[in-house]
Amino acid sequence: MKEIFNVAVIGAGVVGCAIARELSKYNLKTVVLEKGSDVCSGASKANSGVVHAGFNNKVNSLKAKFCVQGNEIFEQLCRELGVPYKKTGKLVIAQSDDDIKELENLMDAGLKNGVKGLSIVDRKSLKLMEPGVEGVAALYSPNSAITSPYLLTIAYAENAAMNGVKFKFNSEVTGIDEKNGYFKIYHNGGYTQAELIVNSAGCYADKIAGMIGYTDYRIYPCRGEYVLVDKRWSHLLTRMIYHVPPKDKSVLGVHITPTVEGPILLGPTADFIDDREDTSTTMPGINQIIEEARKILPSLPAHDSITAFSGIRAKNKSKEEGGLGDYIIENRKHSHFINLIGIESPGLTASTPLAKHVTKMISEVVKLNIKEDFNPIRPAPIRLAELSHEQRAELIRREPLYGEIICRCEHVSKKEVLDAYNNILGVKTLSGLKYRARVMMGRCQGGFCTAKIVSILRNDLKKSYTEIQLKNPGSNLFTGKVREEDTDNVKRD
């Protein structure tokens, strides 16, 4: 008889993977179904990586509650999972006297939500903190921080897998039936059976919910474009810099964020769109981002970006409704089918408290027994670029492959690429290598290292050209050889 899982989580974004990790603490058979070829295939890899404090969220909302709880535990969480974390602090800039009232409103909301350490600083103090920033005053949040959104999602998933959770990629859910006390979940490649479903499908959560009769949910996709500025400008600021939120308050507006890797992140825009897969970037969007960022940081270069990208927010309120709804987490029609609807920012910050909340809901219908051998530690991978010269020399002495540099921009070694390829989740794409080892993420965006990575895949890992894919099935990097006898010349797709 086909295996029946206790819980199936649909969606391997940051919240889905956090739920998987939380469930791995118990003696359950848990599976995660993801339509992409890897975790964090959607918004979880395309966001600002901000650990929010909670002052931007409506008082007494689930967003505020889980954000504040998440902020308090985030540093310890990152230590357990081997994920970078930096408490930079955040400044929300008032550019006119009229904006100061909004700073006071934000601070009042933050205090009611339980946010600690907030203060309003005048122009003189602002200039001492961030000399290059223009404004008349600012709200200062010392407990706001940054992390890597994709590394956090990967770490959640890997720790869950270490503790027994199974992941099925390229498994887009196409239908759900219920009979004999369990669900039959149809997807690419067959079907999976489970007693309970957690719907954490992000932009497609309403579609999944509709498969068993929840027809009153609606997701309104909202695209946010970003621009990444080269790390040689990282000296321009030390903290996150935000505008006072736009008057419609559906989003936080364009902001300037240092990243844990070094480059400066600008964005996002906010465009409600119909196509949930439209992650294109536009010149109007890029120009808007740079223009708004330079209003508060005039020394920011206008023409030194290394890439642009976008992500889709899963909003449960339309633009006409203000675009800002609270999280919906409920199983009101079916105790064994839990829906998470409209999980947008601060979803990354709130991911573990959200997971604990969902686990508590599960415990009300399924008996949970603690797993005695649960291991919360996922060791951080070695990053050659972060080591001292002495540490690098010792590492190379013990393992010479650390001395062969594959990515010159980010100083990534061959050993790091091989370790990334041999990940516990079994992801074997170039995109999977990129997000695990930082190859193809530097200034040249893969212009130099891609050929070396292909060489590793071909010569060291014995992969054929037709097996090398960018990300999802069908995204082949090559179509074949130009000349049969010449194994180095290939025709690119």
Protein Blocks (a to p, Z undefined) as FASTA:
>chain_A
ZZddfbdcehjafklmmmmmmmmmpccddddddfbfbehklmmlmcghiacfhlmpcehi
aklmmmmmmmmmmmmmmmmnopacddebpadddfbfklmmmmmmmmmmmmmnopghiacd
dfklmmmmmmmbgcfbdcddfkbccddfklmmmmmmmmmmmnopacdehiacfbdcdeeh
iacdddehiaaddfbdcdfehjmmmmmmmmnopakbccdddddddddddfklmmmpcbdc
dddddfklmagbjaddddfklpacedddddddfblklccccfklmmmmmmmmmmmmmmlc
fblcfbdcddddddfbdfknoopacddddffkbmkbccdehiacfkklmmmmmmmmmmmm
mmmmpccdddfkbcfbdcddddfklpcfklmmmmmmmmmmlmpcfblmlopafklmmmmm
mpcklpabfklmmmmnopakamnnomlmmmmmmmmmmmmnopafklpcfklghiafbfbd
fblklmkbccdZZ
